[in-house]
């Protein structure tokens, strides 16, 4: 089983150097994953740097490896962002987790008109922290060299403004254009997924007026938790990521 941990403070490394993780990361590695001296572990900084080597120190407070390989992985272009509408239960969280595992470069929490769940007041910071934790754990699980960004909570108006500078694709079951028929260009892609009740007509109008394209995934209607990940998988194939 591969083991991957993140140390955001790691800036540089070279073969033979000592790389560490401390705090909760080290405690999890030693007490939960039961890592011991001699096992192979990878440590990344979430910004493309990944160091792999054998464990030389395995304590609850610190886990250290001696670097045998050091890789610098460039960020993929164009980037794919998921603008996920807030949804009840854990459906939006499931979408964020799966999207991260599938290679999304960033997620944007969106308060859609039909969102039942709302981040207001203290819930804004709490919700952002929760999504950030989900993204971090999914990044470790999928052994990704880049940690996706979790952007600030967006309103419909704020999200629509991104359509002028990105390739914004609105997942809408009634759209005439299939996502499989859309050709990507060098602009970053923003996939917009609505809540359980779908995207309201006035929101669709605002997005298209700003330059977004309505696209459908197929003849069926997917849940808000699966639509985004399904679209990301298709884009991965179209962009040659897979």
N, C-alpha and C positions, 0 to 999 in steps of 0.2 A: 504494500500500500504506500502510495506517495504521500509525503508530508510537506505542507507548504505553509509558511507563516509570513506575516507582514511586519516590517519595522520601518515606519515612515521616516525615521530619522537617519536611515542609511543613505548616504550620498554617493560614496565610492567604495570600491573593493577591488582587490587583485588576488590572483591565485596565491595561496599560501597564507593569506591574511585571516584574521579571526573575526567572525561576524556573530553578533549576539542578538537575542531577544530577551526581554526582561518583563517583569510584572505579570499581568494576566496571561499573556501569550506564553511565557515560559512555564507558568504554573499549569496551564492547559496541556502543553506539550509533555510535561513530565508526569503529571498526575492522571490525566485523562487518556492521552495517546500512549503513555508509558514508554516514551522514547528514552533510549539509553545510549551510553558512549559506544561509538562504532557504527551507529545507524546513519543512513543517508537522509539529509533534510535539505530543503530549499528555503531560502529566505529572500523575499523581495521587498522593495520599497513602495510598490504601488505606482511607480512612475517608469516602469520599463526595466529596471535593474533587478536581475535574479541571480542569486549566488547559491551554489549547491556544494555540499561537502559533508564530511563525516562529523558526527557529534563528538566534541572533545570535553565538554562540560555539560552535565545534566543535573541541574539543581532546581528546586521550586522557584527560586528567585532569578535564575539565569540559565539559559541554554545557549551554548556556543558551538559553532562549527568552524572547521578549518576549510577555507574555500578551495575546492578543486576545479570548479568551473565558474566563470563570471560571464553573464550574458547581458547585453543591452538590446532590448527589443523595442523597435520604434512603434509609435502609436499608429494604428491603422487609419487610413484615409480613403474615402470620406468617412467621417464618424457617424455613428447611428445613435440617436437619442430617442428615448421613449417618454412621451408626455402621457402619463397615466392618470386618468381621472380617479379621484378618491372614491373608494367603494366600500360598502358595508362589510363587516366581518374582516376576514384577512385576505379578501380577493385581490385588493391592490398590492398587498405585500407579497402574495404568491406570484403576481405578475412581475414585480421587481426582482424577486429572487430568481425566477426562471430566466428573465431577460439578462440578468447579470451572468448566469451560467452560459448563456448562448452568445455572449460577447458584446452586449450593448455598451456604449461608451459613456453614457450618462442617462440619468432619469430625472424627469421633471414632474413633481406632484402638481396636479391641476384640480382646482375647485370648479368642476363643471356645474352647469345650471341644475342638472338632475342628480348631482351627487347627494346621496343620503348622508354619508359620512362627511363631517366638516372639521377642518383644523381652524380653530379660533382661539385667540388669546394664548394661554400657556400651551395649548395643544399644538400650536404651530412648531415650536421648538421641539416638543416631545415627539411629534410625528416625523420631523426631519431627522432627529437622532435615531428613531426606530428604523427608518429606511436606510440610513447610513450604516447601521449595524447589520442589517440584512445584506446590503451590498458587500460589506466587508467579509462577512462569513461566506457568502456565495463565491466571492473572488478567491478565497482560500480553498474552498472545496473544489473549484474548477481549475485551480492552479493557473490563474491569469496573471500576467506580468503587469497589467495596468488596472488600477482600481477605478471603477466608473465614478463619475462626478454625481453628486446628488444636489441638484440646483434648488433654488428657493421656490416656495409655493407660488404658483402662477394663477392669475385670473384668466378668463377667456381673452380679454383685451390684450394682456401682456403676452399670452401665447400667440395670438394672431400676429403680433408685431414681428415674431421670428420668421413668419412666412416670407418676408421680403428678402431675407438673407440666407435662407436655407431651402432645401427641397422638402417641403412639408407635405406629408401624406396623411390624409384623414381616413381612418378605417371606418367605412360606412357600408353596411350590407346591401343598401339599395344603389350603390354607385354603379355607373355604366362601365367604368374602367377597372379591369382586373389588375391587382398588384403585380402579377406575373408578366403583364404587358408593359409595365412602366420601365423606362430606361433611366438609369442613374447617370448623374454627371459628377463634376468635381465638388459640388456643394455638399455640406453636411446634411444628413437626412434626419428629419424629426417625424416620428410616427406618433400620431395622436389617437388615443383609445378612450372612448367614452365610458361612462358608468353603466350600471345595470340597466337603466332605462334608455340608454342610447344618448347620442348627442342631439341637443335641441335644434330645431330648424333655424333659429336666429343665430346660433353658434356656428352651424354649418355655413350659413350665409356670410358671417364675419370672416371665417377662415378662407373661404373661396374668394371673397372680395380682396383679401390680402395676398392672394396668389397661391393658396394651397390647392392640392388636388385630392378629390375624393376617390378612394379606391376600395375595392372589395377583395376579400380573400377567396371566396367561392360562393356556392349557392346556399350554404348553410350559415347559421348565425352562431358565432362563438361567444363564450362568456368573456366578460371584461378581463378575467384572470388569464385567459389563454390566447386572446386575439393578438396582443402585442408580441408575445414569444413566438407565435406561429409566423407572424410577419417578419420578425427578425431572422428566423430560420430561413425563410425564403430569400431575404435580402443577402444573407451570408452566402448563399449559393450564387445569386446573381452577381455579387461583387467579387467573387472568387476567393472569399475567405475560407470556404469549405471546399 
